[in-house]
Amino acid sequence: VARHARPRIEYRPEPVAVLLTSGSTARGWLRLTASAGVSDAARAIPCVAIGPTTAAEARRIGLRVVAQAAAPDPGTVADAVATAVRQLQESP
């Protein structure tokens, strides 16, 4: 039985990326981080959006969108997140 190698994902104490599932989720993330006094830092955290509407709203409010899923189904979203995280970890 062949085993598929799982990609290695580094542990980091800070978030590697945030998944945004809607424009309201993006706004809620920003409100939550603002209430904790870390909204500037939160704006620097890479975000993955589930689609173009979510990505547009996230960018409008100043979040850093690094990837967008091609479709909002679970598998495609998971692929977009995995690809974004891998690319982020490979970049200097």
C-alpha distances in whole Angstrom, upper triangle without the diagonal:
4,6,10,13,15,19,21,24,27,29,33,35,37,35,33,34,35,34,37,37,40,44,45,42,43,46,45,43,46,49,46,46,50,51,49,51,48,48,49,46,44,45,43,39,37,37,34,36,34,37,40,43,41,41,44,46,44,45,49,49,48,44,42,39,36,34,34,32,32,32,32,29,27,24,26,28,25,24,28,28,25,26,30,29,27,30,32,30,30,34,37
4,7,9,12,16,18,21,24,27,30,33,34,33,30,31,33,32,35,35,38,41,43,40,40,44,43,41,44,46,44,44,48,49,47,49,46,46,46,43,41,42,40,37,34,34,32,33,32,34,37,40,39,38,42,43,41,42,46,46,45,41,39,36,33,31,32,29,30,30,30,28,25,22,24,26,23,22,25,25,22,23,27,26,23,26,29,27,27,30,33
4,6,9,12,15,18,21,23,27,29,31,29,27,28,29,29,32,32,36,39,40,37,37,41,40,38,41,43,41,41,44,45,43,45,42,42,43,39,38,39,37,33,31,31,29,31,30,32,35,38,36,36,39,40,38,40,43,43,42,38,36,33,31,29,29,27,28,28,29,26,23,20,22,24,20,19,23,22,19,21,24,22,20,24,26,24,24,28,30
4,6,9,12,15,18,21,24,27,28,26,24,25,26,25,29,29,33,36,37,34,34,38,37,35,38,40,38,38,41,43,41,42,39,39,39,36,34,35,33,30,28,28,25,27,26,29,32,35,33,32,36,37,35,36,40,40,38,35,32,30,27,25,26,24,24,25,25,23,20,17,19,20,17,16,19,19,16,17,20,19,17,20,22,21,21,24,27
4,6,9,12,15,18,21,24,25,24,21,22,25,24,28,28,32,35,36,33,33,37,36,33,36,39,37,36,39,41,39,40,37,37,37,34,32,33,31,28,26,26,24,27,26,29,31,34,32,31,35,36,34,35,38,38,37,33,30,28,25,24,25,23,25,25,26,24,21,18,20,20,17,16,18,18,14,15,18,17,14,18,20,18,18,21,24
4,6,9,12,15,18,21,22,20,18,19,21,21,24,25,29,32,33,29,30,33,32,30,32,35,33,32,36,37,35,37,33,33,34,30,29,30,28,24,22,23,21,23,23,26,29,31,29,28,32,33,30,32,35,35,33,30,27,25,23,21,22,21,23,23,23,21,18,16,17,18,14,13,16,15,11,13,16,14,12,15,17,15,16,20,22
4,6,10,13,16,19,20,18,15,16,19,19,23,24,27,30,31,28,28,31,31,28,30,33,31,30,34,35,33,34,31,31,31,27,26,27,25,21,19,20,19,21,22,24,27,30,27,26,30,31,28,29,33,32,30,27,24,22,20,18,20,19,21,22,23,21,19,16,17,17,13,12,14,13,9,10,13,11,8,12,13,11,12,16,18
4,6,10,13,16,17,16,14,16,18,19,23,25,28,30,32,28,28,31,30,27,29,32,30,29,32,34,31,32,29,29,29,26,25,26,23,20,19,20,19,23,23,26,29,31,28,27,30,31,28,29,33,32,30,27,24,23,20,20,22,21,24,25,25,24,21,19,19,19,15,15,16,14,11,12,13,10,9,12,13,10,11,15,17
4,7,9,13,13,12,10,12,15,16,20,22,25,27,28,25,24,28,27,24,26,29,26,25,28,30,27,29,25,26,26,22,21,22,20,17,16,17,17,20,21,24,26,28,26,24,28,28,25,26,30,29,27,23,21,20,18,17,20,20,22,24,23,23,20,18,19,17,14,14,15,12,9,11,12,8,7,11,11,8,11,14,15
4,6,10,11,11,9,12,16,18,21,24,27,28,29,26,25,28,27,23,25,28,26,24,27,29,26,27,23,24,24,20,20,22,19,16,16,17,18,22,23,26,28,30,27,26,29,29,26,27,30,29,27,23,21,21,18,19,22,22,25,26,26,26,23,22,22,20,17,17,17,14,12,14,13,10,9,12,11,8,11,13,14
4,7,9,9,9,12,15,17,21,23,26,28,28,25,24,27,25,22,24,26,23,22,25,26,23,24,21,23,23,19,18,21,18,15,16,17,18,22,24,27,29,30,27,26,29,29,26,27,30,28,26,23,21,21,20,20,23,23,27,28,26,26,23,23,23,21,18,19,19,15,14,16,15,11,12,15,13,10,14,16,16
4,5,7,7,11,13,16,20,23,25,26,27,23,22,25,23,20,21,23,21,19,22,23,20,21,18,19,19,15,15,18,15,13,14,16,18,21,23,26,28,29,26,25,28,27,24,25,28,26,24,20,19,20,18,20,22,23,27,28,27,27,24,24,24,21,19,20,19,16,15,17,15,12,13,15,12,10,14,15,15
4,7,9,12,14,17,20,23,25,26,26,22,21,23,22,18,20,21,19,16,20,20,17,18,15,17,18,14,14,17,15,13,15,17,19,22,24,27,29,30,26,25,28,27,24,25,28,25,23,20,19,20,20,21,24,25,29,30,28,28,25,26,26,23,21,22,22,18,18,20,18,14,17,18,15,14,17,18,18
4,6,9,11,14,17,20,22,23,23,19,18,20,19,15,16,18,16,13,17,18,15,16,12,14,14,11,10,13,12,9,11,13,16,19,22,24,26,27,23,22,25,24,20,21,24,21,19,16,16,17,17,19,21,23,26,27,26,27,24,25,24,21,20,21,20,16,17,18,16,13,16,17,13,13,17,17,17
4,5,7,11,13,16,19,20,20,16,15,18,16,13,14,17,15,13,16,18,15,16,13,14,14,11,9,12,11,7,9,10,12,15,18,21,23,23,19,19,21,21,17,19,21,19,17,14,13,14,14,15,18,19,23,24,22,23,21,21,21,18,16,18,16,13,14,16,13,10,14,15,12,12,16,16,17
4,7,10,13,17,19,20,21,17,16,19,18,15,16,19,18,16,19,21,19,19,16,16,16,12,11,13,11,7,7,9,11,14,17,19,21,22,19,17,21,20,17,18,21,20,18,14,12,12,11,13,15,17,21,22,21,22,19,19,19,16,14,15,14,10,11,12,9,7,10,11,8,8,12,12,14
4,7,10,13,15,16,17,14,13,16,16,12,14,17,16,14,18,20,18,19,15,15,15,12,10,11,10,6,5,5,7,10,13,16,17,19,15,14,17,17,13,15,18,17,15,11,10,9,9,10,12,14,18,19,17,19,17,17,16,13,12,14,11,8,10,11,8,7,11,11,9,11,14,14,16
4,6,10,12,13,14,10,9,13,12,9,11,14,13,12,16,17,17,18,15,14,15,13,9,11,11,7,6,5,6,9,11,14,16,16,13,12,15,14,11,13,16,15,14,10,10,9,10,11,12,13,17,17,16,17,15,17,16,12,12,14,12,9,12,13,10,10,14,14,12,14,18,17,19
4,6,9,11,12,9,9,13,12,10,13,16,15,15,18,20,19,21,18,16,18,16,13,13,14,11,9,6,5,6,8,11,13,14,10,11,14,13,11,14,16,15,15,12,11,10,10,10,10,10,14,14,12,13,12,14,13,9,10,12,10,7,11,13,11,11,15,15,14,16,19,19,22
4,6,8,9,6,6,10,10,9,11,14,14,14,17,19,19,20,18,16,17,17,13,13,14,12,10,7,6,5,6,9,11,11,7,8,11,10,8,11,14,13,13,10,11,9,11,10,9,10,14,13,11,13,13,15,14,10,12,14,12,10,14,15,13,14,18,18,17,19,22,22,24
4,7,8,6,8,11,11,11,14,15,16,17,19,21,21,23,21,19,21,20,16,16,18,16,14,10,9,6,6,8,11,10,7,9,12,11,10,14,15,15,16,14,15,12,14,12,10,10,13,12,9,11,11,14,13,10,12,14,13,12,16,17,15,17,20,20,20,22,25,25,28
4,5,5,6,9,10,11,13,14,15,17,18,20,21,23,21,18,20,21,17,16,19,17,15,12,11,8,7,8,10,8,5,8,10,8,9,12,13,13,15,13,15,13,15,14,12,12,14,13,10,13,14,17,16,13,16,18,15,15,19,20,18,20,23,23,22,25,27,27,30
4,5,5,6,9,10,11,12,14,16,17,18,20,21,20,17,19,19,16,15,18,16,15,12,12,9,10,10,10,7,5,8,8,5,6,10,10,10,12,11,13,12,15,15,13,14,17,16,14,17,18,20,19,16,19,20,18,17,21,22,19,21,24,24,23,26,28,27,30
4,5,5,6,8,10,10,12,14,15,16,18,20,19,16,19,19,16,16,19,17,17,14,14,12,12,13,14,11,8,11,12,9,9,13,12,11,14,13,16,15,18,18,16,17,20,18,16,18,19,22,21,18,20,22,20,19,23,24,22,23,26,26,25,28,30,30,32
4,5,5,6,9,10,10,12,14,15,17,18,17,14,17,17,14,14,17,15,15,11,12,10,11,13,14,12,9,11,13,10,9,13,13,12,14,12,14,13,16,16,15,16,19,17,15,17,17,20,19,15,17,20,18,16,20,21,19,20,23,24,22,25,27,27,29
4,5,5,6,9,10,11,12,14,16,17,15,12,14,15,11,11,13,12,12,9,10,9,11,12,13,11,8,9,10,7,6,9,10,8,10,8,11,10,14,14,13,15,18,18,16,18,18,21,19,16,18,20,17,16,19,20,18,18,22,22,20,23,26,25,26
4,5,5,6,9,10,10,12,14,15,14,11,14,15,12,11,15,14,15,13,14,13,15,15,15,13,10,12,12,8,8,11,10,8,10,9,13,13,17,18,17,19,22,21,19,22,22,24,23,20,22,24,21,20,23,24,21,22,26,25,23,26,29,28,29
4,5,5,6,9,10,10,12,14,13,11,15,15,12,13,16,15,16,13,15,14,16,17,18,16,12,14,15,12,11,14,14,11,13,12,15,15,19,19,19,20,23,22,19,22,21,24,23,20,21,24,22,20,23,25,22,22,26,26,24,26,29,28,30
4,6,5,6,8,10,11,12,11,9,12,12,8,10,13,11,12,11,13,13,15,17,18,16,13,14,15,12,10,13,14,11,12,10,12,13,16,17,17,19,22,22,19,22,21,23,22,18,20,22,19,17,21,22,19,19,23,23,20,23,26,25,26
4,5,5,6,9,10,10,9,6,9,10,7,8,11,11,13,12,14,14,17,18,19,17,14,14,15,12,9,12,12,8,9,8,12,13,16,18,18,21,24,24,22,24,24,26,25,21,22,24,22,20,23,24,21,21,24,24,21,24,27,25,26
4,6,5,6,9,10,10,8,11,13,10,11,15,15,17,15,18,17,20,21,21,19,16,17,17,14,12,15,14,11,12,12,15,17,20,22,22,24,27,27,24,26,26,28,27,24,25,27,25,23,26,27,24,24,28,28,25,27,30,29,30
4,5,5,7,9,9,8,12,12,10,12,15,14,16,15,18,18,20,22,23,21,18,19,20,16,14,17,17,14,15,13,16,18,21,22,22,24,27,27,24,26,25,28,27,23,24,27,24,22,25,26,23,23,26,27,24,26,29,28,29
4,5,5,6,5,5,8,8,6,9,12,11,14,14,17,18,21,22,23,22,18,18,20,17,14,16,17,13,13,12,14,16,19,21,22,24,27,27,25,27,26,28,27,24,24,26,24,21,24,25,22,21,25,25,22,23,27,26,26
4,5,5,6,5,8,10,9,10,13,14,17,17,20,20,23,24,24,23,20,20,20,17,15,17,16,13,13,13,16,18,21,23,24,26,30,30,28,30,29,31,30,27,27,29,27,24,27,28,25,24,28,28,24,26,29,28,28
4,5,8,8,12,13,12,14,17,17,20,19,22,22,25,27,27,25,22,23,23,20,18,20,20,16,16,16,19,21,24,26,27,29,32,32,29,31,30,33,32,28,29,31,29,26,29,31,27,27,30,30,27,29,32,31,31
4,6,8,11,11,10,13,15,15,18,19,22,23,25,27,28,27,23,23,25,22,19,21,21,17,17,16,19,21,24,26,27,29,32,32,30,32,30,32,32,28,28,31,28,25,28,29,26,25,28,29,25,26,30,29,29
4,6,8,9,10,12,14,15,18,19,22,24,26,28,28,27,24,24,24,22,19,20,20,17,16,16,18,21,23,26,27,30,33,33,31,33,32,34,33,29,30,32,29,26,29,30,27,25,29,29,25,26,30,28,28
4,6,5,6,9,10,11,15,16,19,21,24,26,26,25,22,21,22,20,17,18,19,15,14,13,15,18,20,22,24,27,30,31,29,31,30,31,30,27,27,29,26,23,25,26,23,22,25,25,21,23,26,24,24
4,5,5,6,9,10,13,14,17,18,22,23,23,22,19,18,19,16,13,14,15,11,10,10,12,15,18,20,22,24,28,28,27,29,28,30,29,25,26,27,24,22,25,25,22,21,25,24,21,23,26,24,24
4,5,5,7,9,13,14,18,19,23,24,23,23,20,18,19,17,14,14,15,12,10,10,11,15,17,20,22,25,28,29,28,31,30,31,29,26,27,28,25,22,25,25,21,21,24,23,19,22,24,22,22
4,5,5,7,11,13,16,18,22,24,24,23,20,19,20,18,15,15,17,14,11,10,11,14,16,19,21,24,27,28,27,29,28,29,28,24,24,26,23,20,22,23,19,18,21,20,17,18,21,19,19
4,5,5,9,10,13,15,19,20,21,20,17,16,17,15,12,13,15,12,10,8,9,12,14,16,18,21,24,25,24,26,25,26,25,21,22,23,20,18,20,21,17,16,20,19,16,18,21,19,20
4,6,8,9,13,14,18,19,18,18,15,14,15,13,10,10,12,9,6,5,6,9,12,15,17,20,23,24,23,26,25,26,24,21,22,23,20,18,20,20,17,17,20,19,16,18,21,19,19
4,6,9,13,15,19,20,20,20,17,15,16,16,12,12,14,12,9,7,6,9,11,14,17,20,23,25,24,26,25,26,24,21,21,22,19,17,19,18,15,15,17,16,13,15,17,15,15
4,6,10,13,16,18,19,19,16,14,16,16,12,12,15,13,11,8,7,9,9,12,15,17,21,22,21,23,22,23,21,18,18,19,16,13,16,16,12,12,15,14,11,13,16,14,15
4,7,10,14,15,16,17,14,12,14,15,11,11,15,14,11,8,5,6,6,8,11,14,17,19,18,21,19,20,18,15,15,16,13,10,13,12,9,9,12,11,9,11,14,13,14
4,6,10,12,13,14,10,9,12,12,8,10,13,12,11,7,6,5,6,7,9,11,15,16,15,17,16,17,15,12,13,14,11,9,12,12,9,10,13,13,11,14,16,16,18
4,7,9,11,12,9,8,11,12,10,11,14,14,14,10,9,6,6,5,6,7,11,12,12,14,13,14,12,9,10,11,7,6,10,10,7,9,13,12,12,15,17,16,19
4,5,7,9,6,5,9,10,8,10,13,13,14,11,10,7,8,6,5,6,10,10,9,12,12,14,11,8,11,12,9,9,13,13,11,13,16,16,15,18,20,20,23
4,7,8,7,7,11,12,11,13,16,16,17,14,14,11,12,9,6,5,8,7,5,8,9,11,9,6,10,11,9,9,13,13,12,15,17,18,18,21,22,23,26
4,6,6,6,9,10,11,12,14,16,17,15,14,11,12,9,6,6,7,7,6,10,12,13,11,9,13,13,11,12,16,15,14,17,20,19,20,23,24,24,27
4,5,5,6,9,10,10,12,14,15,14,14,11,12,10,7,8,9,9,10,14,16,17,14,13,16,16,13,15,18,17,16,19,21,20,21,24,25,24,27
4,5,5,6,9,10,11,13,14,14,15,12,14,13,10,11,12,12,11,15,17,19,16,14,18,19,16,17,21,20,19,21,24,23,23,26,28,27,30
4,5,5,6,9,10,11,12,11,12,10,12,11,9,10,12,12,11,14,16,18,15,13,16,17,14,15,18,18,16,19,22,21,20,24,25,25,27
4,6,5,6,8,10,11,9,9,6,9,8,7,10,12,12,12,16,17,18,15,13,16,16,13,14,17,16,14,17,20,18,18,21,23,22,24
4,5,5,6,9,10,10,11,9,12,12,10,13,14,15,15,19,20,22,19,17,20,20,17,17,21,20,17,20,23,21,21,24,26,24,27
4,5,5,6,9,9,11,10,13,14,12,15,17,17,16,19,21,23,20,18,21,21,18,18,22,22,19,21,24,23,22,25,27,26,28
4,5,5,6,5,7,7,11,11,11,14,16,17,16,19,20,22,19,16,19,20,16,16,19,19,16,18,21,20,19,22,24,23,24
4,5,5,5,7,7,10,12,12,15,17,19,18,22,22,24,21,18,21,21,17,17,21,20,17,19,22,20,18,22,23,22,23
4,5,8,10,10,14,15,15,18,20,21,20,24,25,27,24,21,24,24,21,21,24,23,20,22,25,24,22,26,27,25,27
4,6,9,11,15,16,16,19,22,22,21,25,25,27,25,22,24,25,21,21,24,24,21,22,25,24,22,25,27,25,26
4,7,9,12,15,16,19,22,23,22,25,26,27,25,22,23,24,21,20,23,22,19,20,23,21,19,22,24,22,23
4,6,10,12,13,16,19,20,20,23,22,24,22,18,20,21,17,16,19,19,15,16,20,18,16,19,21,19,21
4,6,9,11,15,18,20,19,22,22,23,20,17,19,19,15,14,17,16,12,14,17,15,13,16,18,16,17
4,6,8,11,14,16,16,19,19,19,17,14,16,16,12,11,14,13,10,12,15,13,12,16,17,16,18
4,7,10,13,16,16,18,18,18,15,13,14,13,10,10,12,10,7,10,12,10,9,13,14,13,15
4,7,9,12,13,15,15,15,12,10,11,10,7,8,10,9,6,10,12,10,11,14,15,15,18
4,6,9,9,12,13,13,10,8,11,10,7,8,12,10,9,12,14,13,14,17,18,18,21
4,5,6,9,10,10,6,5,8,8,5,8,11,10,10,13,15,15,16,19,20,20,24
4,7,9,11,10,7,8,11,10,8,11,13,12,13,16,17,17,19,21,22,22,26
4,6,9,9,6,7,10,10,10,12,15,14,15,18,19,20,21,24,25,25,29
4,7,8,7,6,10,11,10,12,15,15,16,18,20,21,21,24,25,26,30
4,6,6,6,9,10,11,12,14,16,17,18,20,21,23,24,26,27,31
4,6,5,6,9,10,11,12,14,15,16,18,20,21,22,24,26,29
4,5,5,6,9,10,10,12,14,15,16,18,20,21,22,24,28
4,5,5,6,9,10,10,12,14,15,16,18,20,21,23,26
4,5,5,6,9,10,11,12,14,15,16,18,20,21,25
4,5,5,6,9,10,11,12,14,15,16,18,20,23
4,5,5,6,8,10,10,12,14,15,16,18,22
4,6,5,6,9,10,11,12,14,15,17,20
4,5,5,6,8,10,10,12,14,15,19
4,6,5,6,9,10,11,12,14,18
4,6,5,6,9,10,11,12,16
4,5,5,6,9,10,11,14
4,5,5,6,9,10,13
4,5,5,6,9,12
4,5,5,6,10
4,5,5,8
4,6,8
4,7
4
